[in-house]
Amino acid sequence: MRSPDPLSANRFFNTQHAPVGAHASLTLGFPGARGGMDLELCGAPGQSVLVALESAQQPGLFETLPFCEPPDDAERQRFVSDQGDSHLGASGLGARLFALDEVQREFSLATDSWQAGDLRFTLYTPVRDLPDPDASEPLDAMRAFVPAVRAEIEVDNRAGTRARRVAVGLSGIDPLRGLRHLAFGEGAGIGDGLEQGFATDAPGAWSGIGFDPLAVLGDRHVSNRASMLGGWGLVCAEVPAGERRTLRFAFCFHRAGVVTGGIATRQLYNRWFDSVESVARFALSDFDEAVQASRAADAQLAASALSPAQRFTVAHTTRSYLYSTQLLDRDGRALWVVNEGEYNMLNTLDLVPDHSLYEGLHHPWTIRNVLDQYAAGYSYEDEDGVSFTHDMGVDGIFAPPGRSAYERAGLTGCFSQMTTEELLNWTLCAGLYVHQGRDPAWARRHAALLERCLQSLERRDHPEPAQRNGVPRADSSRCEGGREITTYDCLDPSLGQAAGNTYIAGKAWAAHVILQQLFVQLDRPALAERARRQARRAAATVVAAARPDGLIPALLEAPDDDAVILPVIEALAYPWFAGCRDALAPDGEYAPYLAALKRHVGEHVLREDTCLFADGGWRITSRSDNTFPAKSYVCQFVAREILQMDLGTAGARADQAHATWQLHPELSVHCWSEQVKNGLVFAAKYYPRGVSSQIWLTEG
């Protein structure tokens, strides 16, 4: 039986149409003025976006997609005297929003299209392998990183008896500078301040600014088109009678100068583009290549064996990830940042492994870039050895070296130190990069740091080798009386506590398996054997901790606690993508460990009285109704592909539920979101982590 299309329940949800590396988006899809052009806002900007076509039956009536609201007359009234001039807002024209049931939507990985009447509006945002801008041809880099979203408006006027006008516009939201006409030669465009705007190269197109888009369209005085007062800007073009035409637009972003503090950087696209206008010129001139790349990405997703719910999830999550990316230039070299959604922390290290699962497949150089940033500026030593900070700063401000925006001393919950988790994460990503990036030279350059990571992990297990069990149990001296936490910082100790957590044990096992492989490649047999010993200890500890009924306790210190956690299996994904698949063989060295994990999931996780919601969605811990879908995506992959579990109906129901959560008729304004409580999005909105779902495309 074919799985239902999740969009059949709600096709009016926001998603980011994001040029990679710009930290920008044309966010669109939710009804009303709830989307718009977002440049580093980290949330839907609340801008009206007008896409309208003049009616064939009623000349002067503009039918518009439902992404705008009527203009506020207050701005015009500021200029109108008591004695007259009230006609400034009059036009003699009319407007009608298409009813929601008149609008169809086709949503995929790199295209998003709305059809209503004789109008089709399509947005293109290529999803592709990204070249390293410091080592690629300029044209390849320009195509990958041009800060623009291409759009097509297709109008079918073949049955028409008169020319019909097309209008594209937006309400101004720049708090400092007003709307402006773009200086664009043959085309026409509108800028919202200096940093964003849109343009077309359609023949005969013209731009207008006013208090009301209908007043602009209805003004018979062509000379008035140069006016600049008012909060609406639009571009108008015509489609002749008897023709079907496609008009091309580009929604463009450009931020000049220094854009970050703490470390001075600028947007790397300034190497090629110096203004919104220059972005628009390139985006329109190279339009065909972007369309071709977008359709190729869509075709790859469509050809996969994924269900409609899974395909929706991959497309929606990837867009939120791309929005959060920011490619900066520091002293002439590329600096890669993934901002943390609405929280906007820089390169949050407990998200980097999730992103790396995707990046390793499509642009592994970005993993190297982030690892090098951490090694050079955001590593530190505590009493047990080296580790790395939770993040590099927040809101475009880099933190001081060795410090994060997030972590504080003296706490036992949210905002405490993540020393162990981040040490493990850096190590996991190092192995993933060396394998996926085919760069053993990088490992040689960092051999001393990799050895320090091994030593630090050993000491966090126990300073005395004879008392080690492979699982980190220490709290960093940076806690100053507090306790270390994990990425599950807002949850109860079953997942929130780092010390002795079997989720952390899984990551420790994976990190040591990866370190063993790296040290073998580096011809360091003694270090490889130390890493192998710790991996074997970690696996044996988890197997021994499993209760007779197969439940693996969340905390080694609380073997009788009935908390059930899903992410005990999560870390298996990292050796898989780091080329350590022998360690994951069901009849290999770690067969008892893998069998224990498989039994734990099959007999204890996939139950409605523990980790399944009533709708089939997955909890990450039985102790909380707050779940993290991006982590469930990884665990679904691990269960199916590595543990070879037939999830059957449980898997299909989970996929459908996880998609439905993101399509809530009110909460889907926030694009993809990571924290969901009882099926309702409530935190971590606009979030990048769900790109982990991309690994589903590698299955089978």
C-alpha positions as CSV (number, residue, x, y, z in Angstrom):
1,M,0.0,0.0,0.0
2,R,1.4,3.4,-1.0
3,S,2.2,5.7,1.9
4,P,0.1,8.9,2.0
5,D,1.6,12.2,0.9
6,P,2.1,14.3,4.1
7,L,1.2,17.5,2.2
8,S,-2.3,16.2,1.7
9,A,-3.0,17.3,5.3
10,N,-1.4,20.8,5.0
11,R,0.5,22.2,2.1
12,F,0.8,25.7,3.6
13,F,3.9,25.6,5.7
14,N,7.0,27.8,5.7
15,T,10.3,26.5,4.3
16,Q,13.5,28.3,3.7
17,H,14.6,28.9,0.1
18,A,18.2,29.5,1.0
19,P,21.3,30.3,-1.0
20,V,24.1,28.3,0.6
21,G,26.6,30.2,2.7
22,A,24.6,33.4,2.9
23,H,22.7,32.9,6.2
24,A,19.7,34.1,4.2
25,S,16.4,32.9,2.9
26,L,13.3,33.7,1.0
27,T,11.1,32.0,3.6
28,L,7.7,31.3,2.1
29,G,4.7,28.9,2.2
30,F,2.7,29.9,5.2
31,P,-0.5,32.0,4.5
32,G,-0.4,35.7,5.1
33,A,2.5,38.0,5.8
34,R,4.4,35.3,7.7
35,G,7.4,34.8,5.4
36,G,9.7,37.1,3.4
37,M,13.4,37.9,2.9
38,D,15.4,36.9,5.9
39,L,19.0,38.0,6.2
40,E,20.4,36.6,9.5
41,L,17.1,37.1,11.3
42,C,16.8,33.4,12.4
43,G,13.0,33.5,12.1
44,A,10.2,34.2,9.6
45,P,10.4,38.0,9.0
46,G,6.7,38.7,8.7
47,Q,6.9,40.4,5.3
48,S,4.2,40.4,2.7
49,V,5.3,38.8,-0.6
50,L,3.1,39.6,-3.6
51,V,2.9,37.3,-6.6
52,A,-0.1,38.4,-8.6
53,L,-1.6,38.0,-12.1
54,E,-4.3,40.2,-13.6
55,S,-7.6,38.2,-14.1
56,A,-8.5,37.2,-17.7
57,Q,-12.2,37.7,-17.0
58,Q,-11.9,41.0,-15.0
59,P,-9.3,43.4,-16.2
60,G,-7.9,45.4,-13.3
61,L,-8.5,42.6,-10.8
62,F,-5.3,41.1,-9.6
63,E,-5.4,37.5,-8.2
64,T,-2.6,36.8,-5.8
65,L,-1.0,33.9,-4.0
66,P,-1.9,33.9,-0.3
67,F,1.4,35.2,1.0
68,C,0.5,38.8,1.6
69,E,-1.8,41.0,3.6
70,P,-3.5,44.4,2.7
71,P,-1.3,47.4,3.2
72,D,-1.5,49.4,6.4
73,D,-2.9,52.8,5.6
74,A,-1.2,54.4,8.6
75,E,1.9,55.2,6.6
76,R,0.0,57.0,3.9
77,Q,-2.1,58.9,6.4
78,R,1.1,60.4,7.8
79,F,1.4,62.4,4.6
80,V,-2.3,63.2,3.9
81,S,-3.7,66.5,5.1
82,D,-7.2,67.1,6.5
83,Q,-8.0,69.2,3.4
84,G,-7.2,66.9,0.6
85,D,-4.9,64.5,-1.2
86,S,-6.8,61.5,0.1
87,H,-6.8,60.2,-3.5
88,L,-3.1,59.2,-3.2
89,G,-4.2,55.7,-2.2
90,A,-6.9,55.2,-4.8
91,S,-6.4,53.1,-7.9
92,G,-9.6,51.8,-9.3
93,L,-8.1,48.3,-9.3
94,G,-9.0,45.3,-7.2
95,A,-7.2,42.4,-5.6
96,R,-8.3,38.9,-4.6
97,L,-6.3,36.3,-2.7
98,F,-6.6,32.9,-4.2
99,A,-8.5,30.7,-1.8
100,L,-6.3,28.1,-0.2
101,D,-8.2,25.3,-1.9
102,E,-7.4,26.9,-5.3
103,V,-3.6,26.7,-4.8
104,Q,-1.6,23.5,-5.5
105,R,1.9,23.0,-4.3
106,E,4.7,20.8,-5.5
107,F,7.5,20.6,-2.9
108,S,10.9,18.9,-3.4
109,L,14.5,19.2,-2.4
110,A,15.5,22.1,-4.6
111,T,12.3,23.4,-6.1
112,D,9.1,24.6,-4.6
113,S,6.1,25.5,-6.8
114,W,2.6,26.9,-6.4
115,Q,0.0,26.7,-9.1
116,A,-3.3,28.7,-9.1
117,G,-5.4,29.6,-12.1
118,D,-3.2,30.5,-15.0
119,L,-0.2,31.3,-12.7
120,R,2.6,29.1,-11.6
121,F,5.4,30.4,-9.2
122,T,8.5,28.3,-8.8
123,L,11.5,28.8,-6.6
124,Y,14.9,27.2,-7.3
125,T,17.6,26.6,-4.7
126,P,20.3,24.2,-5.9
127,V,21.4,21.4,-3.5
128,R,24.7,20.1,-4.7
129,D,28.3,19.2,-3.8
130,L,30.1,22.4,-2.8
131,P,33.6,23.3,-4.0
132,D,36.2,24.6,-1.6
133,P,36.4,28.3,-2.6
134,D,40.1,28.4,-1.7
135,A,40.9,25.6,-4.2
136,S,38.3,25.8,-7.0
137,E,37.7,27.7,-10.3
138,P,36.0,31.1,-9.7
139,L,33.0,30.3,-11.8
140,D,32.3,27.1,-9.9
141,A,32.5,28.9,-6.6
142,M,30.3,31.8,-7.9
143,R,27.7,29.4,-9.0
144,A,27.7,27.5,-5.6
145,F,27.7,30.6,-3.4
146,V,25.9,33.4,-5.2
147,P,23.5,34.8,-2.6
148,A,20.4,34.5,-4.7
149,V,17.2,32.5,-5.0
150,R,15.9,32.1,-8.5
151,A,12.2,32.3,-9.3
152,E,10.1,31.7,-12.4
153,I,6.6,32.9,-13.0
154,E,4.8,31.0,-15.7
155,V,1.7,32.6,-17.1
156,D,-0.7,30.8,-19.5
157,N,-2.5,33.5,-21.5
158,R,-3.0,31.5,-24.6
159,A,-6.8,31.8,-24.2
160,G,-6.6,35.5,-23.4
161,T,-7.8,38.3,-25.6
162,R,-5.7,41.0,-24.0
163,A,-2.3,41.4,-22.4
164,R,-2.3,40.6,-18.6
165,R,-0.1,42.2,-16.1
166,V,2.1,40.2,-13.6
167,A,3.2,41.9,-10.4
168,V,5.8,40.7,-7.9
169,G,6.4,42.8,-4.8
170,L,7.1,43.0,-1.1
171,S,6.5,45.2,1.9
172,G,9.6,46.9,3.1
173,I,11.1,45.7,6.4
174,D,14.6,47.2,6.5
175,P,14.5,49.3,9.8
176,L,17.1,51.8,8.6
177,R,16.7,52.3,4.9
178,G,13.7,52.4,2.6
179,L,12.7,50.8,-0.6
180,R,14.7,51.8,-3.7
181,H,14.7,51.2,-7.4
182,L,17.6,48.9,-8.4
183,A,20.0,50.4,-11.0
184,F,19.8,47.5,-13.3
185,G,20.2,48.4,-16.9
186,E,17.8,46.4,-19.1
187,G,15.9,44.9,-16.2
188,A,13.9,46.2,-13.3
189,G,14.1,45.6,-9.6
190,I,13.4,46.7,-6.1
191,G,15.8,46.9,-3.2
192,D,14.7,46.7,0.4
193,G,17.5,48.9,1.8
194,L,21.0,48.1,0.6
195,E,21.2,44.4,1.5
196,Q,18.3,42.6,-0.2
197,G,16.0,43.0,-3.1
198,F,14.6,41.3,-6.2
199,A,14.9,41.8,-10.0
200,T,13.9,40.5,-13.3
201,D,15.2,40.7,-16.9
202,A,11.7,40.4,-18.4
203,P,11.3,42.7,-21.4
204,G,9.4,45.9,-20.6
205,A,9.4,45.3,-16.9
206,W,9.2,48.4,-14.6
207,S,9.5,49.0,-10.9
208,G,7.3,51.1,-8.6
209,I,7.2,52.1,-5.0
210,G,4.1,53.3,-3.1
211,F,1.8,53.0,-0.2
212,D,-0.4,50.4,-1.8
213,P,0.6,48.1,-4.7
214,L,-2.7,48.6,-6.4
215,A,-2.1,52.4,-6.4
216,V,1.2,51.8,-8.0
217,L,-0.3,49.5,-10.7
218,G,-3.2,51.8,-11.3
219,D,-1.2,55.0,-11.7
220,R,-1.5,56.2,-15.3
221,H,1.4,58.6,-15.0
222,V,4.5,56.8,-16.1
223,S,6.7,59.5,-14.6
224,N,5.4,58.7,-11.1
225,R,7.1,55.3,-11.3
226,A,10.3,57.0,-10.0
227,S,8.6,57.9,-6.7
228,M,10.2,56.5,-3.5
229,L,7.7,57.1,-0.7
230,G,5.7,54.2,0.7
231,G,6.2,50.8,2.2
232,W,5.5,48.6,-0.9
233,G,7.8,47.9,-3.8
234,L,6.9,45.9,-6.9
235,V,8.0,45.0,-10.4
236,C,5.4,44.7,-13.1
237,A,5.6,43.0,-16.5
238,E,3.1,41.9,-19.2
239,V,2.2,38.7,-21.0
240,P,0.7,39.3,-24.4
241,A,-2.6,37.7,-25.4
242,G,-2.3,34.3,-27.0
243,E,1.0,33.5,-25.4
244,R,2.4,31.4,-22.6
245,R,5.5,33.0,-21.1
246,T,7.9,32.3,-18.3
247,L,9.3,35.4,-16.5
248,R,12.5,35.1,-14.5
249,F,13.3,36.8,-11.2
250,A,16.1,36.7,-8.7
251,F,15.7,37.4,-5.0
252,C,19.1,38.6,-3.9
253,F,21.1,39.3,-0.7
254,H,24.3,41.2,-0.2
255,R,26.0,42.3,3.1
256,A,29.2,44.3,2.7
257,G,32.0,45.0,5.1
258,V,32.9,43.4,8.4
259,V,30.0,41.2,9.5
260,T,31.3,39.5,12.7
261,G,32.9,40.6,16.0
262,G,35.6,38.9,18.1
263,I,37.1,37.7,14.8
264,A,36.7,40.1,11.9
265,T,35.3,38.5,8.8
266,R,33.3,39.4,5.8
267,Q,30.9,37.4,3.6
268,L,33.1,35.5,1.2
269,Y,30.8,36.2,-1.7
270,N,32.2,39.8,-1.6
271,R,35.1,38.3,-3.6
272,W,32.8,38.4,-6.7
273,F,29.8,40.6,-5.8
274,D,29.8,44.1,-4.5
275,S,26.0,44.8,-4.3
276,V,22.5,43.4,-4.6
277,E,22.6,44.6,-8.2
278,S,25.8,42.6,-9.1
279,V,24.3,39.5,-7.4
280,A,21.1,40.0,-9.5
281,R,23.0,40.4,-12.8
282,F,24.9,37.1,-12.2
283,A,21.9,35.2,-10.9
284,L,19.8,36.1,-13.9
285,S,22.6,35.6,-16.5
286,D,23.4,32.1,-15.1
287,F,19.8,31.1,-14.5
288,D,19.7,28.0,-16.6
289,E,22.5,26.3,-14.8
290,A,20.8,26.8,-11.4
291,V,17.5,25.4,-12.8
292,Q,19.4,22.4,-14.2
293,A,21.2,21.8,-10.9
294,S,17.9,22.1,-8.9
295,R,16.1,19.6,-11.1
296,A,19.0,17.2,-10.9
297,A,18.7,17.3,-7.1
298,D,15.0,16.8,-7.2
299,A,15.4,13.8,-9.6
300,Q,17.9,12.1,-7.2
301,L,15.4,12.4,-4.4
302,A,12.5,11.2,-6.5
303,A,14.4,8.2,-7.7
304,S,15.2,7.0,-4.2
305,A,13.3,4.3,-2.4
306,L,12.1,6.7,0.3
307,S,8.4,7.1,1.1
308,P,6.6,10.4,0.5
309,A,7.0,11.2,4.2
310,Q,10.7,10.5,4.2
311,R,11.2,12.5,1.0
312,F,9.4,15.5,2.6
313,T,11.6,15.2,5.7
314,V,14.8,15.2,3.6
315,A,13.7,18.2,1.6
316,H,12.4,20.2,4.5
317,T,15.4,19.6,6.8
318,T,18.0,20.2,4.1
319,R,16.5,23.6,3.5
320,S,16.8,24.6,7.1
321,Y,20.4,23.5,7.2
322,L,21.3,25.4,4.1
323,Y,19.7,28.6,5.6
324,S,22.0,28.3,8.7
325,T,25.2,28.1,6.7
326,Q,27.5,31.1,6.4
327,L,30.7,31.2,4.4
328,L,33.0,33.9,5.6
329,D,36.3,35.3,4.6
330,R,39.0,35.7,7.2
331,D,42.2,37.3,6.0
332,G,41.6,35.9,2.5
333,R,40.7,32.3,3.6
334,A,37.4,30.7,3.8
335,L,35.8,30.2,7.2
336,W,32.7,28.0,7.4
337,V,30.0,28.5,10.0
338,V,26.7,26.7,10.6
339,N,24.6,28.9,12.8
340,E,22.3,27.1,15.3
341,G,18.8,28.0,14.0
342,E,16.9,30.4,16.2
343,Y,19.6,30.2,18.9
344,N,22.2,31.4,16.4
345,M,25.3,30.0,18.1
346,L,28.3,29.6,15.9
347,N,29.4,26.1,14.9
348,T,27.8,24.4,17.9
349,L,29.9,21.4,18.4
350,D,27.2,19.0,19.5
351,L,25.5,19.7,16.2
352,V,28.6,19.3,14.1
353,P,28.5,15.5,14.0
354,D,24.9,15.5,12.7
355,H,25.8,18.0,10.0
356,S,29.0,16.1,9.2
357,L,27.0,13.0,8.2
358,Y,25.7,15.1,5.3
359,E,28.7,17.2,4.7
360,G,31.0,14.2,4.5
361,L,29.0,13.0,1.5
362,H,28.8,16.3,-0.3
363,H,31.5,18.8,0.9
364,P,33.9,17.2,3.4
365,W,36.2,20.3,3.3
366,T,33.6,22.1,5.5
367,I,34.2,19.5,8.2
368,R,37.9,20.1,8.0
369,N,37.4,23.8,8.2
370,V,35.4,23.6,11.4
371,L,37.7,21.0,13.0
372,D,40.6,23.3,12.3
373,Q,38.8,26.3,13.8
374,Y,38.2,24.3,17.0
375,A,41.8,23.0,17.1
376,A,43.3,26.5,16.6
377,G,41.0,28.6,18.8
378,Y,38.4,26.7,20.7
379,S,40.3,23.9,22.4
380,Y,41.3,24.0,26.0
381,E,42.9,21.9,28.8
382,D,41.2,21.0,32.1
383,E,42.5,18.7,34.7
384,D,42.0,15.6,32.6
385,G,43.4,16.9,29.3
386,V,42.2,18.5,26.1
387,S,38.7,19.2,25.0
388,F,36.7,21.7,22.9
389,T,34.1,24.3,23.7
390,H,30.4,23.9,23.0
391,D,30.4,26.6,20.4
392,M,32.4,29.5,19.0
393,G,30.1,32.4,19.9
394,V,26.6,33.7,19.2
395,D,24.8,36.2,17.0
396,G,27.8,36.9,14.8
397,I,30.2,37.5,17.7
398,F,33.0,35.0,18.1
399,A,33.8,34.1,21.7
400,P,37.3,34.6,23.2
401,P,39.7,31.7,22.6
402,G,38.9,28.6,24.6
403,R,35.5,29.8,25.7
404,S,31.9,29.4,24.5
405,A,28.8,31.5,24.6
406,Y,26.8,28.7,26.2
407,E,28.8,27.0,29.0
408,R,28.9,28.1,32.6
409,A,30.3,26.7,35.9
410,G,28.4,25.5,39.0
411,L,25.4,24.1,37.2
412,T,24.0,20.6,36.8
413,G,21.6,21.1,34.0
414,C,21.1,23.4,31.0
415,F,24.1,25.8,30.3
416,S,26.6,23.5,32.2
417,Q,29.8,22.2,30.6
418,M,29.8,19.7,27.7
419,T,33.4,18.8,27.9
420,T,33.2,15.0,27.4
421,E,30.5,15.2,24.6
422,E,32.5,17.8,22.7
423,L,35.7,15.9,23.0
424,L,34.0,12.9,21.6
425,N,32.3,14.9,18.8
426,W,35.6,16.4,17.6
427,T,37.1,13.0,17.5
428,L,34.2,11.4,15.7
429,C,34.2,14.1,13.0
430,A,38.0,13.9,12.6
431,G,37.7,10.2,11.6
432,L,34.7,10.9,9.4
433,Y,36.6,13.7,7.6
434,V,39.8,11.7,7.0
435,H,37.8,8.9,5.4
436,Q,35.2,10.9,3.5
437,G,37.7,13.6,2.5
438,R,40.4,11.1,1.6
439,D,42.9,13.2,3.5
440,P,45.4,11.2,5.5
441,A,47.7,14.1,5.4
442,W,45.3,16.1,7.6
443,A,45.5,13.2,10.2
444,R,49.3,13.4,10.1
445,R,49.3,17.1,10.7
446,H,47.0,16.6,13.7
447,A,48.6,13.4,15.0
448,A,49.7,15.0,18.2
449,L,46.2,16.4,18.9
450,L,44.6,13.0,18.1
451,E,46.9,11.4,20.7
452,R,46.0,14.0,23.2
453,C,42.3,13.3,22.5
454,L,42.9,9.6,23.3
455,Q,44.7,10.4,26.5
456,S,42.0,12.8,27.6
457,L,39.3,10.2,27.0
458,E,41.3,7.6,28.9
459,R,41.6,9.9,31.9
460,R,37.9,10.9,31.9
461,D,37.2,7.2,32.2
462,H,39.7,6.8,35.1
463,P,43.2,8.0,35.8
464,E,44.3,4.5,36.7
465,P,44.4,2.1,33.7
466,A,43.4,-0.9,35.8
467,Q,40.1,0.8,36.8
468,R,39.0,1.8,33.3
469,N,35.8,0.5,31.8
470,G,35.9,2.4,28.5
471,V,33.1,4.9,29.5
472,P,33.8,8.5,30.6
473,R,32.7,9.1,34.1
474,A,34.4,12.3,35.2
475,D,33.0,15.8,35.4
476,S,35.3,18.4,34.1
477,S,37.1,20.7,36.5
478,R,35.4,23.5,34.6
479,C,32.2,22.5,36.2
480,E,33.4,23.9,39.5
481,G,31.1,21.7,41.6
482,G,28.5,21.2,38.9
483,R,28.0,18.3,36.6
484,E,28.6,17.8,32.9
485,I,25.7,17.6,30.5
486,T,25.1,16.3,27.0
487,T,23.5,17.8,23.9
488,Y,20.2,16.7,25.5
489,D,20.6,19.5,27.9
490,C,16.9,20.2,28.6
491,L,16.1,16.6,29.5
492,D,16.2,14.6,32.7
493,P,19.4,12.8,33.7
494,S,18.5,9.7,31.6
495,L,19.9,11.7,28.7
496,G,21.0,15.0,30.2
497,Q,23.8,13.7,32.5
498,A,27.1,12.9,30.7
499,A,28.9,10.9,33.4
500,G,28.3,7.1,33.0
501,N,25.5,7.6,30.5
502,T,25.2,4.7,28.0
503,Y,24.5,7.2,25.2
504,I,28.0,8.7,26.0
505,A,29.3,5.1,26.3
506,G,28.2,4.5,22.7
507,K,30.0,7.6,21.5
508,A,33.1,6.6,23.5
509,W,33.1,3.2,21.8
510,A,32.7,4.8,18.4
511,A,35.4,7.4,19.0
512,H,37.9,4.7,20.1
513,V,37.1,2.5,17.1
514,I,37.8,5.5,14.9
515,L,41.0,6.4,16.8
516,Q,42.2,2.9,16.4
517,Q,41.8,3.1,12.6
518,L,43.5,6.6,12.5
519,F,46.5,5.4,14.5
520,V,46.8,2.3,12.3
521,Q,46.9,4.6,9.3
522,L,49.5,6.8,11.1
523,D,51.7,3.7,11.8
524,R,51.3,4.2,15.6
525,P,50.6,0.7,16.7
526,A,50.9,1.3,20.4
527,L,48.3,4.1,20.3
528,A,46.0,2.0,18.1
529,E,46.1,-0.8,20.6
530,R,45.3,1.6,23.5
531,A,42.3,2.8,21.5
532,R,41.2,-0.7,20.7
533,R,41.5,-1.7,24.4
534,Q,39.2,1.2,25.3
535,A,36.7,0.3,22.6
536,R,36.5,-3.3,23.8
537,R,36.1,-2.1,27.4
538,A,33.2,0.2,26.5
539,A,31.4,-2.5,24.5
540,A,31.9,-5.0,27.3
541,T,30.7,-2.5,29.9
542,V,27.4,-1.9,28.0
543,V,26.8,-5.6,27.4
544,A,27.4,-6.4,31.1
545,A,25.1,-3.5,32.1
546,A,22.2,-5.0,30.2
547,R,19.6,-6.5,32.4
548,P,18.3,-10.0,32.0
549,D,15.3,-8.7,30.1
550,G,17.6,-6.9,27.6
551,L,17.1,-3.3,28.9
552,I,20.3,-1.3,28.8
553,P,20.1,1.2,31.7
554,A,20.4,4.9,30.8
555,L,22.9,5.5,33.6
556,L,25.5,2.9,34.7
557,E,25.2,4.2,38.2
558,A,21.5,3.5,38.3
559,P,21.1,-0.1,36.9
560,D,17.6,-0.5,38.4
561,D,16.2,2.7,36.9
562,D,13.6,1.8,34.2
563,A,14.3,4.8,32.0
564,V,14.6,3.7,28.3
565,I,16.7,5.7,25.9
566,L,16.9,5.5,22.1
567,P,20.2,7.2,21.4
568,V,22.3,4.4,23.0
569,I,22.5,3.3,19.3
570,E,23.1,6.7,17.7
571,A,26.9,6.7,17.6
572,L,27.0,3.5,15.4
573,A,26.5,5.9,12.4
574,Y,30.0,7.5,12.8
575,P,32.2,4.4,12.4
576,W,29.9,3.4,9.5
577,F,30.6,6.7,7.6
578,A,34.3,6.8,8.8
579,G,35.1,3.6,7.0
580,C,35.2,1.3,10.1
581,R,32.5,-1.1,8.9
582,D,34.4,-4.2,10.0
583,A,33.7,-3.1,13.6
584,L,29.9,-3.1,12.8
585,A,29.8,-6.6,11.3
586,P,27.1,-8.6,13.1
587,D,29.5,-11.6,13.4
588,G,32.6,-9.5,14.1
589,E,34.7,-8.4,17.1
590,Y,31.8,-6.4,18.6
591,A,29.0,-8.9,17.8
592,P,27.8,-9.1,21.5
593,Y,27.7,-5.3,21.8
594,L,25.7,-5.0,18.6
595,A,23.3,-7.8,19.6
596,A,22.7,-6.1,22.9
597,L,21.9,-2.8,21.3
598,K,19.5,-4.5,18.8
599,R,17.7,-6.3,21.5
600,H,17.4,-3.1,23.6
601,V,15.7,-1.3,20.7
602,G,13.5,-4.1,19.5
603,E,12.2,-5.2,23.0
604,H,12.3,-1.9,24.9
605,V,12.4,1.2,22.7
606,L,9.8,0.4,20.1
607,R,6.9,0.2,22.6
608,E,4.1,2.6,23.3
609,D,4.6,2.4,27.0
610,T,8.2,3.6,26.6
611,C,9.5,5.4,23.5
612,L,6.6,5.5,21.0
613,F,4.1,8.3,21.0
614,A,0.4,7.4,20.3
615,D,0.9,8.6,16.7
616,G,3.9,6.3,16.2
617,G,6.6,9.0,16.5
618,W,9.7,8.2,18.4
619,R,10.7,9.5,21.9
620,I,14.4,9.7,22.6
621,T,13.8,8.9,26.3
622,S,10.8,7.3,28.0
623,R,11.2,10.0,30.7
624,S,10.2,13.0,28.5
625,D,7.5,14.0,26.1
626,N,10.1,16.4,24.5
627,T,11.9,14.7,21.7
628,F,14.6,15.6,19.1
629,P,13.6,14.4,15.6
630,A,17.0,14.9,14.1
631,K,18.4,12.3,16.5
632,S,15.6,9.9,15.7
633,Y,16.4,10.2,12.0
634,V,20.0,9.0,12.8
635,C,18.7,6.2,15.0
636,Q,16.2,5.1,12.3
637,F,19.1,4.8,9.9
638,V,21.2,2.9,12.4
639,A,18.3,0.5,13.2
640,R,17.6,-0.3,9.6
641,E,21.0,-0.2,7.9
642,I,23.5,-1.2,10.6
643,L,21.5,-3.3,13.0
644,Q,19.5,-4.7,10.1
645,M,16.1,-4.4,11.9
646,D,12.9,-4.6,9.9
647,L,11.0,-1.6,11.3
648,G,8.0,-2.4,9.2
649,T,4.9,-0.6,10.3
650,A,6.7,1.0,13.2
651,G,9.1,2.7,10.8
652,A,6.4,3.9,8.4
653,R,4.3,5.3,11.3
654,A,7.3,7.1,12.7
655,D,8.1,8.7,9.4
656,Q,4.5,9.8,8.9
657,A,4.3,11.2,12.5
658,H,7.6,13.0,12.2
659,A,6.5,14.7,9.0
660,T,3.1,15.6,10.5
661,W,4.7,17.3,13.5
662,Q,6.4,19.8,11.1
663,L,3.2,20.4,9.2
664,H,1.1,21.7,12.1
665,P,-1.4,24.3,10.7
666,E,-0.1,27.0,13.0
667,L,3.4,26.0,14.2
668,S,4.7,25.2,10.7
669,V,5.4,28.9,10.3
670,H,8.7,28.1,12.0
671,C,10.1,25.9,9.1
672,W,11.8,22.7,10.4
673,S,12.1,22.6,14.2
674,E,14.1,20.2,16.4
675,Q,12.3,20.1,19.8
676,V,8.8,18.7,19.7
677,K,6.7,18.0,22.8
678,N,3.7,15.7,22.4
679,G,3.7,16.4,18.6
680,L,3.9,20.2,19.0
681,V,6.9,22.2,18.0
682,F,8.0,24.4,20.9
683,A,11.7,25.1,20.6
684,A,14.8,24.9,18.4
685,K,13.0,26.5,15.5
686,Y,14.5,27.2,12.1
687,Y,17.0,24.5,13.0
688,P,19.8,22.9,10.9
689,R,20.3,19.6,12.6
690,G,17.6,17.6,10.7
691,V,19.9,17.4,7.7
692,S,21.0,14.2,9.3
693,S,18.0,12.6,7.4
694,Q,20.1,12.9,4.2
695,I,21.9,9.6,5.2
696,W,18.6,7.8,4.4
697,L,19.5,8.3,0.7
698,T,22.6,6.0,1.2
699,E,20.5,3.0,2.4
700,G,20.4,-0.2,0.5
